[in-house]
């Protein structure tokens, strides 16, 4: 049996992030805010963004564990919503090892992609997290993430510091 492996890129930001890009024209009427989501609402958004990208880490958590994580205050979840309140994407940070902060999830629902909203959401969230006293923001990404992911992260100021081949079942 052959184990499928993917290159996983680890990136970090150790200086203040670039200023967030201005609100794109397609972003008029949209808002970004930090939200405390309940497990049911979180999973709806997580699936809407993550199913096309094969995200499953939060789906593997027992419901009580996910609820405890969401209630812990450890996560900062920035949600992008349209004027009717519909979530279009999110940017999630884990502050467990503050002032080092991991960007654990970031993405948009498919119909919101390609409109300049991703860099705006990411830049806004990075600036807000950095301004809380964070001194290192880091993430990992792999080829299954959106094809534009590495470019978006690089434009936001992230630098790759490691590439590691990992078995797909570990992602």
C-alpha positions in Angstrom: 0.0 0.0 0.0 1.4 3.4 -1.0 1.0 6.3 1.3 0.0 9.5 -0.5 2.1 12.5 0.6 1.6 16.2 0.0 4.1 19.0 0.4 2.9 21.2 3.3 4.3 24.8 3.4 4.7 26.5 6.7 4.6 30.3 6.6 5.1 33.0 9.2 4.7 36.7 9.7 7.1 38.2 12.3 6.7 41.9 11.5 3.6 44.0 11.4 1.4 42.9 8.4 0.9 45.1 5.4 -2.0 47.5 5.7 -5.2 45.7 4.7 -6.2 46.4 1.1 -9.1 48.8 0.7 -12.6 47.4 0.5 -13.0 46.1 -3.0 -15.9 47.5 -5.1 -17.5 44.1 -4.7 -17.3 44.5 -0.9 -19.7 47.4 -0.6 -22.3 46.6 1.9 -20.2 43.8 3.5 -18.8 43.7 7.0 -16.1 41.9 8.8 -16.4 41.3 12.6 -15.0 39.0 15.3 -17.8 36.6 16.2 -18.4 33.9 18.8 -20.2 31.2 16.9 -22.1 28.2 18.4 -21.1 24.8 17.1 -24.0 24.4 14.7 -23.4 27.8 13.0 -19.7 27.3 13.0 -20.1 23.9 11.2 -22.4 25.4 8.6 -19.8 28.0 7.7 -16.9 25.6 8.0 -18.6 23.2 5.5 -19.6 26.0 3.1 -16.0 27.2 2.9 -14.1 24.0 3.5 -15.9 21.1 1.6 -14.5 22.1 -1.8 -11.0 22.2 -0.2 -11.4 18.8 1.7 -11.3 20.4 5.1 -12.3 17.9 7.8 -10.3 18.6 11.0 -13.2 20.2 12.8 -15.6 17.6 11.5 -13.5 14.9 13.2 -13.9 16.6 16.6 -16.5 15.2 19.0 -19.4 17.7 19.3 -18.6 18.4 23.0 -14.9 19.0 22.1 -15.8 21.4 19.3 -18.3 23.2 21.6 -15.7 23.6 24.3 -13.1 24.9 21.9 -15.6 27.5 20.5 -16.6 28.5 24.0 -13.0 28.7 25.3 -12.2 32.2 24.0 -9.0 30.8 22.6 -10.1 31.3 19.0 -10.6 34.6 17.2 -13.0 34.1 14.3 -13.4 36.9 11.9 -16.5 36.5 9.8 -17.3 38.2 6.5 -21.0 38.8 6.0 -23.1 40.4 3.3 -25.8 43.0 4.0 -28.4 40.3 4.7 -26.2 38.7 7.3 -25.2 35.7 5.2 -21.6 34.5 6.0 -19.4 34.6 3.0 -16.1 33.5 4.6 -14.0 33.5 7.7 -10.6 33.8 9.1 -9.8 31.8 12.3 -6.9 32.2 14.6 -5.8 30.0 17.5 -4.3 32.1 20.3 -3.4 29.2 22.6 0.4 30.1 22.5 0.0 33.8 22.4 2.0 36.0 21.4 2.4 33.3 18.7 -0.9 32.9 16.9 -1.8 30.2 14.4 -4.0 31.1 11.4 -5.9 27.8 11.4 -8.6 28.4 8.8 -9.2 31.0 6.1 -11.5 31.0 3.1 -14.5 32.1 1.3 -17.6 30.3 0.1 -17.1 29.5 -3.6 -19.5 32.1 -4.9 -17.6 34.9 -3.1 -14.2 34.0 -4.6 -12.5 35.9 -7.3 -13.9 39.3 -6.2 -11.0 40.6 -4.1 -12.7 39.7 -0.8 -10.2 37.2 0.4 -7.2 39.6 0.6 -9.5 42.2 2.2 -10.7 39.7 4.9 -7.2 38.3 5.5 -5.6 41.7 5.7 -8.2 43.1 8.1 -8.0 40.1 10.4 -4.2 40.0 10.4 -4.0 43.7 11.3 -6.5 43.2 14.2 -4.8 40.2 15.6 -1.3 41.8 15.3 -2.7 44.9 17.2 -3.6 42.7 20.2 0.2 42.2 20.8 0.8 39.1 18.7 4.5 38.8 17.6 4.4 35.8 15.3 1.5 34.7 13.1 2.0 31.4 11.3 0.1 28.9 9.2 0.4 25.8 7.1 -1.1 25.2 3.7 -0.9 22.5 1.1 -1.8 22.0 -2.6 -5.4 21.0 -1.7 -6.0 24.6 -0.5 -7.1 27.2 -3.0 -4.6 27.6 -5.8 -4.3 31.3 -5.0 -3.6 30.7 -1.3 0.2 31.0 -1.4 0.1 34.2 -3.4 -2.5 35.8 -1.0 -0.4 34.8 2.0 2.8 36.2 0.4 1.1 39.5 -0.5 0.0 39.7 3.1 3.6 39.5 4.3 4.0 35.8 5.1 7.3 34.1 4.4 7.8 30.3 3.9 10.1 28.8 6.5 9.6 25.1 6.0 8.2 22.6 3.5 7.4 19.1 4.9 6.0 16.1 3.0 3.1 14.8 5.1 0.8 11.8 4.6 -2.6 12.9 3.4 -4.3 11.3 6.3 -2.4 13.6 8.6 -3.7 16.8 7.0 
